[in-house]
Amino acid sequence: MAAKLEGGAYLSSFVDVISEKLASIHEDDSVLLDFSQELLQRLDDCLCDIRPVLDDAELKQFNDKRVKKWLVDLQDALYMADDLLDGLSIQVTLLPGLALLIHVLKIVVTWKR
């Protein structure tokens, strides 16, 4: 994992990708529960807090092992957040279709009675 960090602004661009995913999930927030909205907002706030120090940390990682460890830990956390957002994106995509299917099934069951 550390080899990826030595490539420069790798994590900065990854934070941007995660922020874009987060924004797209927020666009269709009708399917998310209230606690999900709060957690996503906290994630967005954390990403905003990280941005100002990330570029500096990526430069300092070569001289400071603690900074490099922080970046590796951050990278792991960003991968987990990315996986979480991918799962939420799938749910946001599938839930409207599932709701329609349930509605149709209810009509069919009612019609057969």
Secondary structure, 3 states (H helix, E strand, C coil): CHHHHCCCCHHHHHHHHHHHHHHHHHHCHHHCCHHHHHHHHHHHHHHHHHHHHHHHHHHHCCCCHHHHHHHHHHHHHHHHHHHHHHHHHHHHHHHHHHHHHHHHHHHHHHHHC
